[in-house]
Amino acid sequence: MALTLTPNFSEPGKRYFRAFSPGDDFYEMLIDTHRDLDDTQSALLNAKLILLLANHVGDLSVLREALALARQDI
Amino acid sequence: MLKTYTYPKFAYVQPEEQKNRSAARYPVVIVGAGPVGMAAAIDCRLHGIPVVLLDEDDTVSIGSRGVCYAKRALEILDRLGVGDRVVDKGVSWNVGRTFFHEEEVFNFNLLPEPDHKRPGMINLQQYYLEQYLVERCVELGVDMRWKNRVVSVQRMSDQVRLTIETPDGTYGIEADWLIAADGAKSPIRKLMNLEVEGKIFHDRFLIADVVMKADFPAERWFWFDPPFHPNQSVLLHRQADNVWRIDFQLGWDADPEEEKKPEKVIPRIKAMLGDEREFELEWVSVYTFQCRRMQEFRHGRVLFVGDAAHQVSPFGARGANSGIQDTDNLIWKLKLVMDGKAPEKLLDTYSSERVAAADENIMNSTRSTDFITPKSNASRLFRNAVLTLAEHHAFARALVNSGRLSVPAFLTDSPLNTPDEDEFSGRMVPGAPMDDAPVGVDGRKEWLLDQLGGKGFQLLYFTDVAERLGDKLDRLRELTVDAVPVEPIIVSEKAGSVAGARVLHDLQHLVAKRYDAREGSVILLRPDQHVAARWRKFDAHKVRAAVARATCNQ
């Protein structure tokens, strides 16, 4: 399995009439989760989130690809 | 005074009832001759309702203000009779480009689906739209009263009494129904002590209209954190008459009076364009904004529309566009209630349907605002990460939010919809705003939406064997004489004519495709071009039940 780089957000059972809606739903949840945190707390939250999602993905070849792409342009 | 436009001045005429000290009662009085109030007035006249339109001023919008008119608003303006003028004068565009620092990271095409009459959006200064609407109001006999300011509102069970101030003093007027289209600061709302709740955004934006000969395509360009305006956003788009609108985010600490000075504005624009391009400053304003709405848009016999009822951030052009849709939703319902063909509670669905639409607009414009003007370090970090990834990856491009441009709400939770009992695919579900498509009418190429909507309900009957409808045709035609009539319209892949029903020739099979219709499918349409119900087989009882449901006559 390769890393998915096309829009992939959705919620089972929910119908979307606009292509931008599920991505915007996610982005709002993400920013809301950081609400009222200071920079150190936000960084910790991000680290925990990456670990949770990485374990969910599981496939090391996919994670390797994501890690490499994240490192680009920095 | 602008270089490219002369503001008209509309004559104040002393109202007859003030001159004669007589009482007068009108079926509908509208307050506020902006785009929304005038759209309501025109729609009333098209329904044969006499209408008085009050405005405290005597000219059109000062400054370009609302400049983006989206597809759905244009379709409604077509029905109101000003669509062509607006589109002909306006600048059509579909492509938007997004820049981060110096690089273009993303572009979008607003209308990827061809074979729709109207583009995703056009740009036009608000004063042109208002001028065309004023002329249309006059043509249709709207009783327009300039320099008439409402100073008191008295609500009775069967009417609303207004006290109005003119240059000649005050006078009274009675209205069966009052439509408040008097803008974000709505004096009517204040006179009635009604609340409007929501969020104030702590940011300021500078808008400048400049006249230039710049060599830019008719596209929308959006910069995040550009080198010529660090840490802020800038939007550039073209309007009519070679006037360009530039929006600069200023931040909350900016001094609006100071920022408006030409010696402050001109260097900003020069930095953006590069020094060699010549331009003249036409109009400048500084604004802040709020995202909020009233709890209910109906208060007895007073109906709130447009900014008076709900306000959004300007990102996504959801102000005037949604206000025009309010009137599209309201006037057919008001007409049925006034004619005694529907109970007053139909007007409560004006409120519930448009509250749902306002919430969607507020949600989308708030999200855009949060992306464009991040309010925390974490938010800014994610925003910049999305923009960096957007250059290479489609998923990140979809997350870039420089304004989700105004699209109509799907009223899927409306109580007026009849839920599907048959299998359909596609997005034209009950509550959907209708998709357009090309159709043939008497051998001419026309557009589906131009053939529909307005006064009554309509039923699309899809068949390629119209000549064999037999007594079904009688059942269809009987619907036209119901108390709430339904006009049957045959949609066929073959050109032809049928006695007693219009035939739309589905030239490219796109109507059937977009509505997932097959031989014998029927779709019930509301006067505001929303799907009310659909079935695989025509059954007159079911159609009548759905019309009853869509008019609160159950």
Interface residues (C-beta under 8 A of the other chain):
Chain A: T4 L5 T6 P7 N8 R15 F17 R18 A19 F20 G23 D24 Y27 E28 L30 I31 H34 R35 L37 D39 S42 N46 L69 Q72 D73
Chain B: N364 R367 D370 F371 S376 N377 A378 S379 L381 F382 V386 T388 L389 H392 H393 A394 F395 A398 L399 N401 R404 V407 F410 T412 R427 A432
